[in-house]
Structures are given as C-alpha cells and as structure tokens.
C-alpha cells in the first residue's frame, strides 16, 4: 500500500509527457477506462472462483490479465506494438461486443462502458508505464481495496476542477449531508436519474452498509440502487465506483432519463428515495418537451428533471434534490406549474440555502437543497440559510466544503426554530398560502450581505436569462390582472 499515497501523482507526471493528453479532463478519462478494466478483471476473478461455469464476455486475449500485466521480463507489449494492439484490436473489440436483452447486466456494462470511450495517449512506452502502475494495485487485498477507494475518491474530486467535466461531480460533503438527512433503511430502493460519477449512490451505500446484519440484508443492499447517466465519461467512472463498492451487478445505465413520457411511468418505475443534483443550464432536443404535460414542458433541464422526480417517487417516498436559485425565484409559466405541483401533491418540508462557491470552479451559481416527501400536500415549508463557515470567503479546490460545515444545519434540523439575524431571516417557516401569495417566488432566507461576485460569462448569461424570464412573466401576469379589472382582453404575450 506504500505506493498508493502518490498513485495519482505518478500517473499525472507520466501523462504530462504524452502529446496526446490535452488537459486534466482527458487525463482523467484515460485513467478511467484503464481502471475500469483492472477493477473488472479483479471482479471476474471472484466470479470465476465462486461460480461454476462462469465465462467472460471479453474474448480471452483481451482480458486485462492476458495483455496488460507486466511479466517482469521485458516481454510485455510496449511502444508501437502496444498502441497498435490497444487502438486497432482492443478498443474495436470491446466497442462491438455482442449483447442483447438477455445479456446479464454485469457483462453488458463492458460494451456500454466502451461505446464512446477514448484512448488519447500517443506514446506507447508511456502508456506501458501507466498500465504497470495501475496493475500494481492489489484489489484482491481487503485493506488495499479499501485504501484505493479513498484514492479513487481523490480522482473524482479532481474532476471538479477539470473544466466542464466538473458538472459530473457533486462535493462529497453535500451528498453525505443529503443522504444523512434522508436516513436510508435496508430494503429501500434509491435512484439518481443523472448520477454522474455515482456520488449520491456511494453516500447512500456508505450509510446503508452500517445496517447490514445478515445475508438477506446484504442482498437488499446490493439491489438497492438505480442510476442513469447520459454522458460516457462519468458513466465509466460510476460503474468502476460501484464495482469498487462491491456492487457486482451495478444497475446503472448509459441513457437519458428525459426520453420517456412521464405519464407512462408505472408503480414498478418508482423508488422509495431519490437523491439528485440535476444538470441545469443545459438544453435538450425540442422533442424532449413532448414527453411532459404541456404545463410542465420547461426549456430548463433542471425543471424537467424535477417533473421526472415527482412522477417516479413512491407513495410515502422521500427526496432530496439540488436546484439553482433560478428555480426558487423563477415565475415563468412552467416553473410556477412545477412548483404548484410540488406543493399541492408533495410535502416540501425543508429548503436549505447553500452558500456560494460550493461547486466552484465549475460554477459560481448559488444552489439549494429541496427536501420533500410523497405523503400529501405541503402545509408549510421551512427555509434555512447555511452561512459560509468562519474563516472562509470562498470554497476552493484547496479549501473545499466539508461535512462539518453542515453542522449548524444538522443541529437546527432536529429542533426547528425561526432565526433572525441583524434584521434578516436566517430560518423561517412559511405556509403554503404565503408561498402562493408570492406567486411561487420562494427565494426566501437568502444571503443579505453576499458580496457582489464577478461570475464567469456563461454563468452571468444564464443568471440574466433566468431573471429576465421571471421578470417578463411577472409583467405579463400584472398586465393580465389590470386588463381583467378594466374589462379588457388580456394582451397577447
């Protein structure tokens, strides 16, 4: 285990010398598929040992142990021979593995993992060095695989600073806090319909593992998760993450959760718990809106996911969802309809306002955690503002958010009370009638002393567009009310 401490540094130092690797995102993506094959090979060793007649979906010569392992005698493929093998034989074979509806999930994941994977390295000698370091991992050793789980987490953390790839990673402090407040129970099912690298799933599994008392509990634990991820790169990382967490059959799919009509979901498509950080600020193809009732057909990705969540949460189920400020203050028609549905059909009991820079450097837009359950209509909602911890002006890569920073919110959670500081509400309870009277602008208990921050251009434009849409909606509503009072027809929008 001595080499684990500088595992990532060793890989990074080698890749910096390869002309094919351009930036952190490509470096991590290159590491991702190599780690997947190494981890999958270790799992196959277990399956072969424990099951009579197990056969691999990977042709024998393409299994990790038969091409990647270093023979120690200098006869292992390297240089141009290695590049030729990986680029022209290994990748084409894994991308075209024959699978059908009857192929077991644990075998089918190999093809789905490699469908859009990329091999960036151009120096076969450096690629051999990378493979040797990865092959040094002894994932059959309990202590080493546990230690490597921590190393893998550090690889995932690096994604947050790897350009646009940061959208796939939610800080572990946030996923752990949300899972802790949801209180997982053995026998429950949990879903994340845009699971990224699997952060919410691993936070769920970490808490659930403490409750395993029998073989039956273990089986329920392994079958408790469900994930969907649209993009290939985070999907690879998520599948590897699940295998490292001893989920031999990861029910995580490479797909788009928005491509099915929400009215077609049946009881079997629903879950006890949903934990999510839906992508926001994105756009989908125009026909995606057709999968939603007309009043819920928003052009904002996060809004569409909120509808999916509401249609797929079981009766008495619980959900915790991260949404940007634009969802709270937005008063365009779609957002009002979504919030009306949320408050009239679900119990939105808590909104935690999170400080800025939680997701920096990927985005500086302020976010919130909505906690609700499917137990009936909302009567009242608590809003709580989580302030930046003492000594912090911003969160950053070197000073990330930690679970301990949620301590004030956890303490407040169990003994709720209204808090007013310097004339501004930090925690307050609002009835559903009060929220409706605000035209469902639920931007409450915000940050009164927030310093003006210069946002990146894309965030600034996104924030401006959201505020403009809300302002236009408010103007249209007020004009309609005035026209009604004057007995005039409402002006066309």
VOGU-3710 file (C-alpha; in Angstrom, 3 decimals, decimal comma):
1> xxxxxxxxxx> 0,000/0,000/0,000  3,008/2,253/0,258  2,680/3,323/-3,369  -0,979/4,319/-3,061  -0,264/7,673/-1,460  1,377/9,052/-4,610  -0,623/6,920/-7,080  -2,348/9,866/-8,783  0,818/11,980/-8,832  2,791/9,206/-10,559
11> xxxxxxxxxx> 0,172/8,869/-13,283  -0,095/12,628/-13,742  3,676/13,078/-14,045  3,904/10,438/-16,778  0,904/11,737/-18,754  2,267/15,266/-18,829  4,921/13,974/-21,224  2,413/12,473/-23,669  1,469/14,674/-26,641  -1,973/13,051/-26,882
21> xxxxxxxxxx> -3,141/14,178/-23,444  -4,547/17,691/-23,527  -5,599/18,830/-20,058  -6,955/17,307/-16,860  -10,245/16,094/-18,342  -8,520/13,880/-20,938  -6,002/12,655/-18,355  -8,778/11,516/-16,021  -10,758/9,974/-18,871  -7,673/7,977/-19,912
31> xxxxxxxxxx> -7,187/6,748/-16,356  -10,897/5,911/-16,139  -11,075/3,186/-18,795  -7,801/1,621/-17,681  -9,009/1,475/-14,070  -12,323/0,009/-15,191  -10,569/-2,885/-16,962  -8,304/-3,506/-13,964  -11,200/-3,490/-11,478  -13,432/-5,558/-13,769
41> xxxxxxxxxx> -10,653/-8,144/-14,155  -10,465/-8,471/-10,378  -14,245/-8,945/-10,175  -14,100/-11,605/-12,874  -11,509/-13,495/-10,836  -14,013/-13,549/-7,953  -16,894/-14,629/-10,195  -14,801/-17,445/-11,719  -13,834/-18,659/-8,238  -17,355/-18,527/-6,800
51> xxxxxxxxxx> -19,435/-19,680/-9,783  -19,196/-22,910/-11,739  -19,073/-22,338/-15,468  -18,596/-18,568/-15,417  -17,479/-17,284/-18,811  -16,267/-13,795/-19,565  -17,918/-11,648/-22,220  -14,422/-10,391/-23,086  -12,501/-12,672/-25,506  -9,640/-14,278/-23,614
61> xxxxxxxxxx> -6,763/-12,441/-25,298  -8,376/-9,081/-24,490  -8,812/-9,669/-20,758  -6,575/-7,436/-18,634  -4,604/-10,318/-17,166  -3,670/-11,549/-20,639  -2,404/-8,325/-22,230  -1,820/-5,649/-19,587  0,024/-7,456/-16,833  3,755/-6,812/-16,677
71> xxxxxxxxxx> 5,622/-10,103/-16,978  8,663/-8,545/-15,303  10,938/-9,893/-18,042  10,562/-7,107/-20,577  8,365/-9,151/-22,907  5,116/-7,239/-22,239  3,760/-5,181/-25,131  5,084/-1,643/-25,200  5,779/1,173/-27,666  4,195/0,943/-31,113
81> xxxxxxxxxx> 3,161/-2,688/-30,594  1,091/-1,699/-27,543  -0,525/1,255/-29,318  -1,345/-0,945/-32,317  -2,984/-3,528/-30,046  -4,981/-1,037/-27,953  -6,119/1,225/-30,791  -6,792/-1,342/-33,525  -7,710/-4,511/-31,637  -8,731/-3,922/-28,005
91> xxxxxxxxxx> -10,982/-0,879/-28,478  -12,795/-2,134/-31,624  -13,428/-5,498/-29,941  -14,834/-4,051/-26,691  -16,969/-1,489/-28,537  -18,548/-4,255/-30,639  -19,129/-6,968/-28,034  -22,335/-8,859/-28,862  -25,056/-8,142/-26,308  -28,837/-8,494/-26,327
101> xxxxxxxxxx> -31,761/-8,225/-23,908  -30,715/-11,484/-22,235  -27,104/-10,437/-21,573  -26,568/-10,099/-17,789  -26,004/-6,514/-16,636  -22,561/-7,280/-15,227  -21,441/-8,414/-18,692  -23,292/-5,816/-20,768  -21,607/-2,979/-18,848  -18,316/-3,727/-20,629
111> xxxxxxxxxx> -19,724/-2,751/-24,019  -21,690/0,250/-22,713  -18,577/1,427/-20,875  -16,504/1,415/-24,064  -19,090/2,567/-26,618  -17,855/6,160/-26,522  -14,595/5,769/-24,583  -11,398/7,332/-25,948  -7,736/6,305/-25,996  -5,764/9,557/-26,081
121> xxxxxxxxxx> -2,149/8,540/-25,461  0,265/8,597/-28,401  3,418/7,284/-26,736  3,281/3,518/-26,267  6,200/3,487/-23,822  4,433/5,984/-21,546  1,181/4,019/-21,890  3,035/0,886/-20,722  4,315/2,812/-17,686  0,750/3,897/-16,831
131> xxxxxxxxxx> -0,552/0,346/-17,199  2,223/-1,012/-14,951  1,360/1,439/-12,154  -2,339/0,575/-12,352  -1,561/-3,147/-12,437  0,426/-2,816/-9,204  -2,882/-2,353/-7,353  -3,753/-5,468/-5,372  -7,510/-5,240/-5,439  -7,843/-8,735/-4,023
141> xxxxxxxxxx> -6,474/-7,450/-0,717  -9,256/-6,049/1,535  -7,098/-3,357/3,104  -5,664/-2,266/-0,231  -9,041/-2,076/-1,986  -10,395/-0,033/0,934  -7,395/2,299/0,719  -7,795/2,536/-3,041  -11,427/3,540/-2,533  -10,081/6,695/-0,892
151> xxxxxxxxxx> -7,632/7,231/-3,763  -10,463/6,835/-6,279  -12,407/9,499/-4,404  -9,465/11,864/-4,853  -9,550/11,155/-8,608  -13,249/12,052/-8,661  -12,588/15,259/-6,708  -10,105/16,315/-9,370  -12,929/16,216/-11,904  -14,454/19,261/-10,226
161> xxxxxxxxxx> -11,555/21,382/-11,430  -11,243/19,692/-14,839  -13,075/22,257/-16,955  -16,632/21,402/-17,975  -16,202/17,876/-16,585  -16,926/19,420/-13,156  -20,643/19,180/-13,876  -20,464/15,447/-13,132  -19,182/15,773/-9,569  -21,145/16,900/-6,509
171> xxxxxxxxxx> -18,883/17,583/-3,492  -18,923/14,594/-1,168  -19,838/16,762/1,821  -23,092/17,681/0,068  -24,033/14,116/-0,966  -23,194/12,811/2,516  -25,309/15,507/4,197  -28,296/14,828/1,947  -28,091/11,055/2,445  -27,731/11,535/6,208
181> xxxxxxxxxx> -30,880/13,683/6,379  -32,824/11,164/4,235  -31,938/8,318/6,667  -31,579/5,211/4,403  -33,160/1,946/5,504  -32,347/-1,632/4,455  -34,925/-2,808/1,942  -35,494/0,604/0,380  -34,705/1,459/-3,225  -32,798/4,618/-4,161
191> xxxxxxxxxx> -32,427/6,335/-7,535  -30,421/9,093/-9,196  -31,550/9,844/-12,758  -28,443/11,874/-13,645  -25,940/10,058/-11,458  -22,646/11,404/-12,809  -19,793/9,528/-11,136  -22,110/7,970/-8,547  -21,596/10,318/-5,603  -25,137/10,120/-4,228
201> xxxxxxxxxx> -25,192/6,351/-4,695  -21,944/5,875/-2,759  -23,120/8,176/0,057  -26,316/6,099/0,243  -24,370/2,799/0,251  -21,964/4,047/2,915  -24,816/4,689/5,351  -26,753/1,567/4,353  -23,706/-0,704/4,836  -23,780/0,014/8,579
211> xxxxxxxxxx> -27,196/-1,659/8,787  -26,203/-4,994/7,214  -26,782/-7,754/9,769  -27,462/-10,829/7,601  -27,044/-12,360/4,158  -30,542/-11,156/3,324  -29,588/-7,623/4,294  -26,521/-7,893/2,088  -28,632/-8,902/-0,911  -31,027/-5,993/-0,293
221> xxxxxxxxxx> -28,043/-3,641/-0,019  -26,649/-4,747/-3,397  -30,041/-4,388/-5,099  -30,954/-1,035/-3,547  -29,516/1,344/-6,140  -30,543/2,588/-9,586  -28,733/5,135/-11,716  -28,853/6,654/-15,189  -26,092/8,759/-16,718  -26,317/10,336/-20,157
231> xxxxxxxxxx> -22,618/11,022/-20,784  -19,999/8,349/-21,360  -17,091/9,668/-19,298  -18,892/9,893/-15,927  -20,678/6,613/-16,692  -17,307/4,791/-16,831  -16,288/6,384/-13,528  -19,611/5,473/-11,928  -19,527/1,810/-12,984  -15,954/1,498/-11,664
241> xxxxxxxxxx> -17,074/3,212/-8,464  -19,853/0,649/-7,993  -17,504/-2,295/-8,601  -15,106/-0,855/-6,007  -18,016/-0,663/-3,565  -18,617/-4,391/-4,125  -21,781/-3,925/-6,177  -21,248/-6,844/-8,554  -24,303/-6,058/-10,675  -24,458/-2,265/-10,912
251> xxxxxxxxxx> -27,923/-1,235/-12,115  -26,539/1,933/-13,658  -27,439/2,659/-17,270  -25,896/4,798/-20,007  -29,051/6,593/-21,103  -31,047/9,833/-20,987  -33,730/9,969/-18,273  -35,737/12,582/-20,176  -36,516/10,488/-23,275  -39,524/8,629/-21,809
261> xxxxxxxxxx> -43,012/10,093/-21,429  -43,520/10,787/-17,718  -47,189/9,765/-17,877  -46,093/6,245/-18,909  -44,324/5,540/-15,616  -45,923/2,776/-13,564  -45,501/1,748/-9,939  -42,580/-0,519/-10,886  -40,705/2,556/-12,174  -40,881/4,316/-8,796
271> xxxxxxxxxx> -38,434/4,451/-5,888  -38,504/4,916/-2,114  -35,766/7,538/-2,186  -34,454/9,902/-4,859  -31,194/11,790/-4,319  -30,141/14,082/-7,155  -28,254/17,073/-8,426  -29,981/17,504/-11,805  -27,941/19,199/-14,545  -29,060/22,787/-15,003
281> xxxxxxxxxx> -28,464/25,490/-17,549  -28,453/22,851/-20,262  -30,760/22,313/-23,195  -32,386/19,232/-24,696  -33,719/18,498/-28,179  -37,073/20,122/-28,872  -38,889/16,775/-28,982  -37,909/16,073/-25,347  -40,567/18,560/-24,209  -43,156/16,282/-25,792
291> xxxxxxxxxx> -42,510/13,756/-23,012  -44,027/16,125/-20,448  -47,518/17,567/-19,895  -47,760/20,926/-21,665  -47,777/22,980/-18,449  -44,576/21,286/-17,211  -42,671/21,409/-20,506  -39,884/23,768/-19,480  -36,851/24,638/-21,581  -34,645/24,316/-18,449
301> xxxxxxxxxx> -33,127/20,866/-17,884  -33,387/21,021/-14,082  -37,126/21,768/-14,318  -37,683/18,703/-16,499  -35,808/16,510/-14,023  -37,972/17,854/-11,190  -41,023/16,581/-13,070  -39,370/13,180/-13,608  -38,597/13,007/-9,883  -42,187/13,769/-8,905
311> xxxxxxxxxx> -43,542/11,129/-11,293  -41,074/8,478/-10,058  -41,246/8,933/-6,255  -43,217/6,209/-4,478  -46,089/6,963/-2,138  -44,500/7,892/1,231  -41,132/8,142/-0,555  -38,512/10,785/0,274  -36,426/13,025/-1,962  -33,547/15,479/-1,643
321> xxxxxxxxxx> -32,721/17,496/-4,759  -30,193/20,263/-5,504  -31,561/23,134/-7,596  -30,185/26,552/-8,578  -31,583/29,842/-7,295  -33,383/30,278/-10,625  -35,833/27,531/-9,638  -36,722/29,357/-6,419  -37,242/32,841/-7,845  -38,463/31,787/-11,308
331> xxxxxxxxxx> -42,069/32,752/-12,095  -42,343/31,789/-15,745  -45,339/29,582/-16,515  -43,501/26,236/-16,450  -41,715/26,935/-13,157  -44,953/28,074/-11,497  -46,698/24,897/-12,696  -43,877/22,689/-11,388  -43,869/24,448/-8,014  -47,669/24,256/-7,782
341> xxxxxxxxxx> -47,494/20,506/-8,440  -44,707/20,112/-5,885  -46,592/21,991/-3,150  -50,056/20,568/-3,875  -49,097/16,890/-4,315  -45,927/16,593/-2,193  -44,749/17,800/1,186  -41,906/20,267/0,593  -40,895/20,467/4,232  -37,394/21,995/4,027
351> xxxxxxxxxx> -35,260/24,170/1,762  -31,581/24,564/2,690  -29,968/27,610/1,057  -26,303/26,773/0,385  -23,520/29,395/0,310  -21,928/30,406/-2,983  -18,876/28,615/-4,450  -19,933/25,137/-3,234  -19,499/23,964/-6,837  -16,547/26,217/-7,701
361> xxxxxxxxxx> -14,724/26,299/-10,001  -17,302/24,544/-12,207  -19,999/27,122/-11,476  -20,499/30,040/-9,103  -24,298/29,967/-9,278  -25,799/29,571/-5,803  -27,690/26,337/-5,165  -30,261/24,959/-2,724  -31,336/21,581/-1,386  -35,061/20,814/-1,502
371> xxxxxxxxxx> -36,269/18,063/0,848  -39,752/16,695/0,200  -41,774/13,515/0,566  -44,775/11,928/-1,094  -47,044/11,963/1,960  -49,582/14,576/0,873  -49,807/18,276/0,158  -47,464/20,819/1,721  -48,857/22,746/4,673  -45,729/24,782/5,393
381> xxxxxxxxxx> -42,082/24,918/4,315  -39,054/25,729/6,446  -36,244/27,749/4,847  -32,774/27,693/6,409  -29,743/29,676/5,273  -26,422/27,868/5,731  -23,810/30,596/6,078  -20,207/30,414/4,945  -18,093/28,973/7,792  -15,892/31,293/9,831
391> xxxxxxxxxx> -12,568/31,973/8,150  -13,884/31,211/4,652  -14,581/33,792/1,985  -14,977/31,170/-0,739  -14,745/27,413/-1,090  -11,992/26,257/-3,432  -10,003/23,200/-4,501  -7,646/23,680/-1,549  -10,457/24,663/0,864  -13,451/22,548/-0,204
401> xxxxxxxxxx> -16,729/22,279/1,626  -16,657/19,632/4,382  -19,443/17,698/6,087  -18,659/19,524/9,332  -19,706/22,777/7,657  -23,275/21,422/7,664  -23,193/21,056/11,479  -25,306/24,211/12,114  -27,979/22,939/9,700  -27,957/19,451/11,273
411> xxxxxxxxxx> -28,328/20,963/14,754  -31,171/23,228/13,598  -32,893/20,354/11,738  -33,909/18,442/14,872  -35,161/21,458/16,857  -36,504/23,876/14,277  -36,935/27,483/15,223  -37,139/30,790/13,420  -33,876/32,769/13,419  -33,485/36,450/12,565
421> xxxxxxxxxx> -30,004/37,977/12,424  -29,456/41,728/12,056  -32,992/42,143/10,763  -32,716/39,386/8,130  -34,333/35,950/8,262  -31,880/33,061/8,528  -34,566/30,437/9,242  -38,307/30,887/8,843  -41,470/28,845/8,330  -43,830/29,858/5,524
431> xxxxxxxxxx> -47,308/28,444/4,998  -48,222/27,221/1,525  -50,740/30,097/1,352  -47,922/32,599/1,919  -45,847/30,963/-0,832  -48,784/31,087/-3,261  -49,365/34,777/-2,454  -45,778/35,428/-3,569  -46,706/33,948/-6,965  -44,461/30,994/-6,050
441> xxxxxxxxxx> -41,309/33,102/-5,889  -39,786/31,159/-2,994  -36,440/32,952/-2,905  -36,574/33,259/0,892  -33,993/33,433/3,708  -31,301/34,333/1,183  -27,921/35,966/1,691  -28,428/39,677/2,501  -24,736/40,509/2,831  -23,497/38,479/-0,136
451> xxxxxxxxxx> -20,628/40,309/-1,771  -21,072/41,185/-5,425  -19,207/38,497/-7,326  -17,953/38,635/-10,896  -19,348/35,479/-12,452  -17,903/33,625/-15,440  -19,620/34,777/-18,680  -21,685/31,599/-19,148  -22,998/31,793/-15,551  -23,706/35,516/-15,886
461> xxxxxxxxxx> -25,695/34,965/-19,100  -27,598/32,026/-17,571  -28,500/34,042/-14,465  -29,569/37,024/-16,584  -31,781/34,833/-18,789  -33,482/33,287/-15,743  -34,147/36,664/-14,135  -35,378/38,152/-17,411  -37,789/35,231/-17,933  -39,150/35,673/-14,413
471> xxxxxxxxxx> -39,483/39,444/-14,826  -41,302/39,016/-18,159  -43,661/36,512/-16,559  -44,397/38,918/-13,693  -45,072/41,769/-16,148  -47,439/39,573/-18,197  -49,297/38,496/-15,051  -49,697/42,068/-13,781  -50,880/43,298/-17,209  -53,407/40,462/-17,329
481> xxxxxxxxxx> -54,729/41,423/-13,883  -55,030/45,104/-14,885  -56,745/44,166/-18,152  -59,192/41,969/-16,245  -60,002/44,823/-13,837  -60,652/47,139/-16,805  -62,765/44,558/-18,582  -60,278/44,281/-21,409  -58,994/41,167/-23,135  -55,575/40,078/-21,916
491> xxx> -52,786/41,297/-24,226  -51,012/38,575/-26,141  -47,614/37,585/-24,702
//
